[in-house]
Amino acid sequence: MTPLPLSDVRLDSRSNRGTFLDLALLVVGSSAVLIALILWFDNAQGGLTGNGVFKSLELTPWVVDPAHAPLYPSNYLFYPIYGALCRLLDLLGVFAGDPRRQLTILNAASASLCTGVAYLLARAMTGDRIIGLLTGAFHLATSHVMFLAIVNEDIMPSYTVMFAAMALAAVWFAHPSAARVAAVAVLFSTGWLFEWRLMFPTLPAMLAALWFCEPRLKRRIAWIALFLACMLATTAVVAMAWHGHTGAVGPFDLIWTGKAVRSVWAGFTWAKVGYLWDGIVAYLLGTGVTTFDWLPGWDIWRFVTTFLLVGIAFVASSMLWPTRDEGRARALLAVFGVTFLAGEVFNLYSQPQDPQMQINVMAWVTPAWALVLLAARRRWPARGLAAMAAATVALFAYNVWSIAPLRGLDSKWRNAIERLEHESDPARTVFLLHDFDWTMVYASLHWGTAEPGIAGLGPAPQALPKFKWIGFTGDVLRHPDWSAERHVESLRRQIDRALALGYEVIVVRLWDIPEAQLLTETGMVADAARLGALQRMLRTDFAARPAAVDPVAGSLYRLQPAAGR
């Protein structure tokens, strides 16, 4: 088999001009496609989590008053840089004054740059312009990348910088030098300073690449020491740049922020193995089709996507095998392979189904696809790439179709919150909500954020906070060490107290939600026994009178103490 030209490619001035033209077309074209999707989708939240609402609220001070805005150690560079970019969008009149939607535009621009990085990596691996273009297009078409590029989650800028660092390491670490190691270390550190947790899957991968690509022991140790020193120096420079600012911390506090380490999300459970499988396969294909009625018990989405990913990995491995003793293959395998292995172990400890947790870990699929394209071109020179191009178009179309049911949720929920305000006076109402329910997210957006609970409430009516709510699993999230009995008692006490203060307690959707669905929505943070105990208490100790059925928010009930209490 012909060896791969990885890291041995030399481009003349004419090839350089072609590369720059390709990059311009990819970045501009990708931006146009993604912005068109944003406008069509009309759903800045995306339908997975409400993180974007709360990130945009934390971002707003960096837009309106950056001198006094607080820094957050786990996202140290994200808020200052995105705040400055939002101010630029304000000047351009792009969603002016609305950081929640401006985030989607900035994420689209970031993903477009990442498409260019995928092109450059594939071009360096194969020396083939068409393969580079098709690899960039494929990267954008994968479900997680496309989806996170058009919503307001905060991972895309960090991922883009980290992917660039990984791509550069995969090429340069084949033949490391002081300048190359230092440059990759600085870029890598910049990436995780946007989002701290991205350090963990890729740091061991970078060190492994330096170890396996350098045959001399002393040089191995020297390269690793240089990488770590440059990482620490970059962190120190960033810490010094913000010294004295509100929320500023030192370099060692940036290296270890402890984000979510002791939260309810942390810990290994067998249930997370299933969530891990979901997260891996969802990287490639969205969930537009999961089952067919005429194939009972056959989960078409998980099994077919698993087959596709295994096939991509097999073909890519067969292409790399002849060069397994060379630095270029070792660097590629170490950087992307170790990131995948370390990342999935890390994900099993946290939230393995979350696209934000999988996007950087599954980055191996893009260079693997470049090798699939190379194999197809060698086997079927013209028809092979044409078929792969058609597959990429089909992948993109399928993933867009998969999110179509979520289209328009921003407008629908704005209307739903208006109806909710008409049905129940917020000054006299406390809502009982599932903590991950979209009613909570959009009520926070339109009425103002408020911590769950009634500890600070006076007698009804009370105008502020406008949004008053009790979280069904609020104490489970905040006190994972409590017993189930204590969680049940706390929830009962909060509802009783709200009623005693003269508030109506409106339960949204929770009253008639099936136990299996409740476990599906909350299984990452609470076991079935705990959820069952909370639900039984609710139905035993309280009576519910139907209030309304909202086409978006779901069923609304007014709670009262059960007879005999």
Secondary structure by P-SEA (a helix, b strand, c coil): ccccccccccccaaaaaaaaaaaaaaaaaaaaaaaaaaaaaccccccccaaaaaaaaaacccccccccbbbbccccaaaaaaaaaaaaaaaacccccccaaaaaaaaaaaaaaaaaaaaaaaaaacccaaaaaaaaaaaaacaaaaaaaccccccaaaaaaaaaaaaaaacccccccaaaaaaaaaaaaaaaaaccccccccaaaaaaaaaaacccaaaaaaaaaaaaaaaaaaaaaaaaaacccccccccccccccccccccccccccaaaaaaaaaaaaaccccccccccccccccaaaaaaaaaaaaaaaaaaaaaaccccccaaaaaaaaaaaaaaaaaaaaaaaccccccccccccccaaaaaaaaaaaaaaaacccaaaaaaaaaaaaaaaaaaaaaccccaaaaaaaaaaaaaaaacccccbbbbcccccaaaaaaaacccccccccccccccccccccbbbbbcaaaaaacccccaaaaaaaaaaaaaaaaaabbbbbbcccccccaaaaaaaccccccaaaaaaaaaaaaaacccccccccccccbbbbbcccccc
